[in-house]
Amino acid sequence: MNTYPDEYLNFWADRYVERGMHLYGITLAVFLAHLHEIEAALDGEHGPLPLLMSQRAVSARELSMELASDELPRRNGMPFEPLHHHAHPRNARADFNFTRSKPHDRA
């Protein structure tokens, strides 16, 4: 394990946090060991970074949803899903209309 001066460590640790290296799964120790390669990759000198597995899954899901939306009807250019449901059927016994109530016979 390397030791670094405080100023050096403060500067690059702040840079690590600003760039969100933890989102890529890069630890601070790895970042400090390979500063220039990682910085160059993030700056686009070596082209864009490849997608992570979770990003690929989301990308594939969005593409399939986009293709499925081509078959949907559109309103004002936006696809929408038609609703295939009916209002909840009313139960006649649950209709609390007191004008229809009958008095009880007390015999």
N, C-alpha and C positions, 0 to 999 in steps of 0.2 A: 504494500500500500504506500502510495506516495504522500508526502506532506507538502502542503502549499502555503505560501505566505497569506496572511489575512486579506490583504487588498486584492490579491489575485483570486482567492476563493470567493470573496464577496462579489467581485465583478462577474465572474463566470457563473456563480450560483444564481445571481439575479437574472442573468441572460438565460440560464436554464429554465427558470420559472416563467420569464416573459415568452419564451418560445414554446412552452408547454411540452417539454421533452417527456414528462411522465406519461402523457397521452400516447406516445409512441412506444412506451415500455422501456425507455432508456433511463438508467439510473444516473445519478449525479457522478458517481465514480467512473462509469463508462464514458459519460460525456466529457469529463475532464481528461480522460486518457486519450480520447479521439476527437479533440475539439475541432480541428480544421476539417476533417473529413465530414463530420456531422453538420457543421456550419455550411460547408460547401453544398452538401446535399439539400439542406433546407433552403438555401438561397437559389436553388434551381440550376446550379452549375453542372450538375450531372443529370439533369432532367427531373421530371416529377418523381416523387417517391411512389412506390407501388402501394396499391390499396391493401389495407389490413383485411383479414378474413371477415370480420364483422361488417366492414365497409362493403366488401364484395357481396355479402348476403343482402344488405340493404339495397345496394345498387340493382341486384337481380330482381328483388321484390318490387322495386319502383318501376323497373322496366316492364315486368309482367303486368303490373297494375295499369301502366300507361297503355300497353297493348290491349288490355281488356276494356279500357275506357273508350277505345275506338268503336266498339260495338254498342255502346250505350247511347240513348237519345241525348240530345243537347238542347239547352236553353241558353240563349244569348252566348253561344259558343262554348259554354261550360258543360261538360258531361254530368249527368245526374242519374241516380238509380231510381227507377220508378218504385213506389211503395206498393207492395202487394198485400195489403192487410185491410181489414174492415174494423169499424168501431166495435168495441166490446158489446156483445148482444145484451140488451137489458133484460133483467129478470123481473117478471111482473110482480113477484112477491116482494121485491126490493124497492118497488115504486111507492114511496111514502106520500101518497096523495090521500089526505084524510077525508076528502069529500066522498070517497067511495067506501069508507069504512062503515060497517053495519053494527048496530048495537047488539050486544050479547043478550040472548034470552036467558032469563033467570027463572027457571021453573023448578 
